[in-house]
Amino acid sequence: MPLPTTTTDLPTVTNPGPFGHQQRKNFLFPENFTQYNHGSYGAFPKVVQDDKIAWHQHAERDIDRWMRRELRPALADIRARVAEVIHCDKDELALVTNTTVGVNTVLRSLDFQPGDRILQFSTGYMSVDKTVRYICDTIPDVQLIEVPITFPLTDQEILDKVENTVKTHQQLKDGSRIRLAMVDWISSVPSIVHPIKQLVELLQGYGILVYVDGAHSIGQVHVDLADLHPDFYITNCHKWLFSVRGSAVLYVPKHHQHLIHPTAITADYKTGFVNEFAWMGTQDYSSLMSIRSAIDFRKQHGGEDAIISYTHSLAVAGGKAVAEILGTEGVTPLKGHDHQIGNMVNIRLPIKNLNNPKVNIYLELEDFVRIGNVWKKVIDELNAE
Ligand SMILES: Cc1ncc(COP(=O)(O)O)c(C=O)c1O
């Protein structure tokens, strides 16, 4: 029984795109609907959904054959394809359903000891923050150290805040040690691309393990793990890479793999990192398989450089257009800090609030002008009340 065919067979387009409204036909949005929130749950092209369904049907035709013989090599192939995008060894990757699971996997595997401290930014994602708090609640004398962050900040100010927090802790001389730091690559609210390479270097320089929460990274920014070498890294593929929901990738370099086990232990316990994560119990693996056609779709539309360049430029220009309509400002960029914007741009609303439209290849500048005018109308009405 042949495996579902891959869209890789289609020619790669030499001219990137087309981007903007012409892309809408490739997605599942109804007419007259504009998606400004790609960031929370992602969105996937129809061909990727078709591919997921094809994998699902393939599995159902002969489930024994799929689960027993084909699944592991098929998942290994997905890992190899992702490894090519983020520059690492495929055997340093495990496929998991989402970032929340990936964060729990590492935090609940590590053998925290009394006196260990976990560093976290005050802007960290709530579920991640709560997972850290759970660890602190369940292991005696493990405590959270928060880096207080209020944007806007320059990259150097972010680094200084982190270093000051570490130094202040060191001065306590109470026998505790910061064992792990949780660091967002791109925070959620507000959405800020952090100086991730410098942060990893800085924290590792103090002997601290660094776990990069890259929930929003693959597909939104260039990811080069060979250059970054974090201790742990997780990214959702179902946000910016365009795969179907329930697909994420956890990176654990070989020297740390003995420390990490899946949150759900299976019969493969203690058979090695790759093996332990290759079987997560009976479930539908087709969302993970859809990563393949998501990567193919991106290649066919010009690849990572072209897509990231379009979405970033549109986020910067669109954010400025909306801020102008509202007579307000962006929380970022500070002057010369456009690189703190990925595809998600923060705009201060004149009613002491913040909004952050999130851009993908199916949007155009006129969509920002429209949303800016809608907000202006609502705010004018609120002010008139
Ligand atoms: C920074 C950050 N970390 C973690 C998550 C959790 O991702 P998921 O819900 O896919 O597990 C999100 C979700 O938006 C996020 O923004």
The ligand as an SDF file (V2000), in Angstrom:
LIG
                    3D

 16 16  0  0  0  0  0  0  0  0999 V2000
    5.3520   32.1100   24.1650 C   0  0  0  0  0  0  0  0  0  0  0  0
    4.4080   30.9460   24.1490 C   0  0  0  0  0  0  0  0  0  0  0  0
    4.7680   29.8000   24.7670 N   0  0  0  0  0  0  0  0  0  0  0  0
    3.9760   28.7220   24.7780 C   0  0  0  0  0  0  0  0  0  0  0  0
    2.7480   28.7220   24.1380 C   0  0  0  0  0  0  0  0  0  0  0  0
    1.8880   27.4930   24.1820 C   0  0  0  0  0  0  0  0  0  0  0  0
    1.6810   26.9560   22.9090 O   0  0  0  0  0  0  0  0  0  0  0  0
    0.6400   25.7450   22.7340 P   0  0  0  0  0  0  0  0  0  0  0  0
   -0.7050   26.2600   23.1610 O   0  0  0  0  0  0  0  0  0  0  0  0
    0.6720   25.3980   21.2850 O   0  0  0  0  0  0  0  0  0  0  0  0
    1.0880   24.6550   23.6120 O   0  0  0  0  0  0  0  0  0  0  0  0
    2.3280   29.8850   23.4690 C   0  0  0  0  0  0  0  0  0  0  0  0
    1.0450   29.9250   22.7740 C   0  0  0  0  0  0  0  0  0  0  0  0
    0.6340   30.8770   22.1620 O   0  0  0  0  0  0  0  0  0  0  0  0
    3.1730   31.0190   23.4960 C   0  0  0  0  0  0  0  0  0  0  0  0
    2.8050   32.1680   22.9040 O   0  0  0  0  0  0  0  0  0  0  0  0
  1  2  1  0
  2  3  1  0
  2 15  2  0
  3  4  2  0
  4  5  1  0
  5  6  1  0
  5 12  2  0
  6  7  1  0
  7  8  1  0
  8  9  2  0
  8 10  1  0
  8 11  1  0
 12 13  1  0
 12 15  1  0
 13 14  2  0
 15 16  1  0
M  END
$$$$
